[in-house]
C-alpha cells in the first residue's frame, strides 16, 4: 500500500543499507581502477583518501604559484613535508581546509543573506500590494531566468574579482527566485485571516508583521534550505575561475596537481557544511515556528 | 422559551440601531445577485440570515464586513456614538468564518489576545516601550484566559489550532472576535463543518450570549452582543436567533416591473422564538415557522407577494409599546 508506515528501526536499517551499498560500490570501482594502475588516484582507495584528509588539515595554506604548495604536494607521503608546519598555528588555523572554509563560507553566508533578506522584503511587498507586484514582476521573472554562471564574465567586469563579486553573484542568482516564491506564499495567505486581522484592529503593517510574516516564515526557511545548493553552484564555479582562496580554488589547484585523494574529501567537507547549514536552519525553524510541526505534520 | 418579539420582557426597550442598509444592490458583470436590500439591525439582536444556496447571503455579509463593497447602496454602522458608511473592514465589526478561523501560528490564548494587542498598542509601542508592553501583555493574556474560560476552553489555552478540534477552534474564534467588543459580530456559516452534537453545543453558547443581553437590559445597561449569523440550517436559525431574515431570488419580480430577475431580495423578516441555553431543542415547537420559511424563501414555485412575510422593525417596536 502506498504510504504504509514503517518503524524507525526499519527506516534506519534501510538508510544504513543504502549507504553501505554505495560504499561497497565505490570500493569495488576503486579496486578495479587500482588493478589497472596501482598509483592511480582518480578513484582513490580508502587509505589514499585518508592521506588526502591529513594533507588538507595539516598542509599550511599557500597560493597557487607558490612553489611551496607544489613542493608540499611533491613531498607528500615522504615524511619530509613537515617543515611548513613548524610555523606556529592553531589546530587547523592557517591550514588549507581552514582558509578555504573561511573564504567560501564567508562568501556564501554574505551572498545568501543578502539574497534572502532582499527577496523576503521584496516578496512580501509584492505579495501584499498589487501595484508593487505589477511593477516588479516582469523584472523579477526576467532576472530569475538569467543563468548566473553564464553571466559570470559580466560580474567579473562590473564587480571585480574580490569578495563583493561573489556576494553580488549569489545575491543576483537567489534574490529573484526568493522574491517570486515569497510573493506567491504571501498571495496564498488566506484572505479570511487578513480580513479577520483588520476587524481586530490591525493596521497594514501589523497585518504584515504579526499575521502574514509568521505564517510564511516556516516556508521561507524551507526555501532558504533549497537555495543553499544553487548558491554553492554559483560560488564554486566563480571560485574555480578567479578566486585566490576557497573550495573552488582548491579543487582547481589540486585537480591540476592530480591530487584527487584531496579533491574528494574537499567535496565531502563542502557537502557536510551544506548539511550542517541545513540542520541549523531546520533547528531554527523548529525553534521559531513551533506550530509548524504540530498536528501530525 | 419565550414567544417571538418579547426579548425585552418587562425591561425598557433599547431600540438603538447598530446597522442600517439602504437600497443595497450588487452584480457581477451581467449576473445580478442582490436587489434593493434595505435592513436595520438593532443593538442586542441575534439575526439569522437564511436563503437558498447561491442567493447572495455571503455577498451581503461581505458588503457588511466591508471586504467587497456593493455596486449600489450603502451600509451604515453605528459605533461609539458615531455613524459611518462602511468602506472597509474595521474594528467595529467582528467576523467568524467557517474555516480559517484562527491564526495557525498562535495558541488559543494568543489568538484571543491578538485583538487586544493590535487594538490597544502599535508596533512602536511594542518595540520601544518594552516594559509597559510587557505588563499590558500580561493583562491581555489574563483577559483572553477569562474569555476562553467562558467558552469552556480554559484547559486548552496553550494549544495550537491543528491540535484543536473544529468545535474548539470555533469557540476560540468566537472568543477572539468578542473580546474586542465589536458593535456587530458576523458569523458566516460558523458551524457548517461540524457534527450535530458540536453544533448544538456552540448554538447554546450563542444562546448564553443572548441571555447576557437579556440580563443587561434588565439591569438597565445596553445589551453587549449584536450578532448576525448566516446559515443554511433553518432549525439552527430558529433556535439561536430572535429574528430571521430570508434572502431569496424566488420572488415576484415581474409584478415589481422587472423584465429579468434582478437578484435576491429580502422575502422574509420575522421574529423568532427565544430559547434559553438549557431549553430542549424540540423542532416540533417551531415546525410552523420552519414551513413558513421553506415556503417563502426556498420554494421556487412561490409567487405570492414577497412582502407578505416582512415584519418590520416598526412592528416589533409597536409590540414592545
Interface residues (C-beta under 8 A of the other chain):
Chain A: X190 X191 X192 X193 X195 X196 X197 X198 X199 X200 X201 X202 X203 X205 X206 X209 X210 X211 X214 X215 X217 X289 X290 X291 X294 X295 X296 X297
Chain B: X65 X67 X88 X89 X90 X91 X93 X94 X95 X97 X99 X100 X101 X103 X104 X105 X106 X114 X115 X117 X118 X119 X122 X123 X160 X161 X162 X163 X176 X177 X180 X182
